Amino acid sequence: MRWFRRRKRDQPWEVVGCEIVEPVLMFDESDIDIVRIAAYDTCRKYIFDFKRHVPDGDQSVNALLFSQQQLLQEVAKKHYNVLLLEGWTLTRLRRGKHNRLEVDYIGRAGYVSGKPPASRRPPFIAVLREGQRMPL
């Protein structure tokens, strides 16, 4: 009989912090002409690893902006051009000297007629900038 041992380097990730923003409307209905709306939300997880340093507030903001752009590109493949609802969860993890940011980005896609409105920043992004003053 063989026993499976866990390797010492396979330590679990420790959760250091977490910020959650529930999905909120990004546009006023009177501002845009909505043609169709997706039947369900689209949610994706994006992981950012940092080998030797703790990510600061600016890196958290950049990770969130990147995640938003990736989700927009994904819904564009399904012939949508805006995210009508947006929300996110950013989790900070640590394992030894390694740090990780996990971004779960959720959005409800829609198609608006004419030129789509300019992309807006993720909702409540200032939460991350305020959090950079707090040590991890």
Order of alpha helices (4+ residues) and beta strands (2+ residues): beta-beta-beta-alpha-beta-beta-alpha
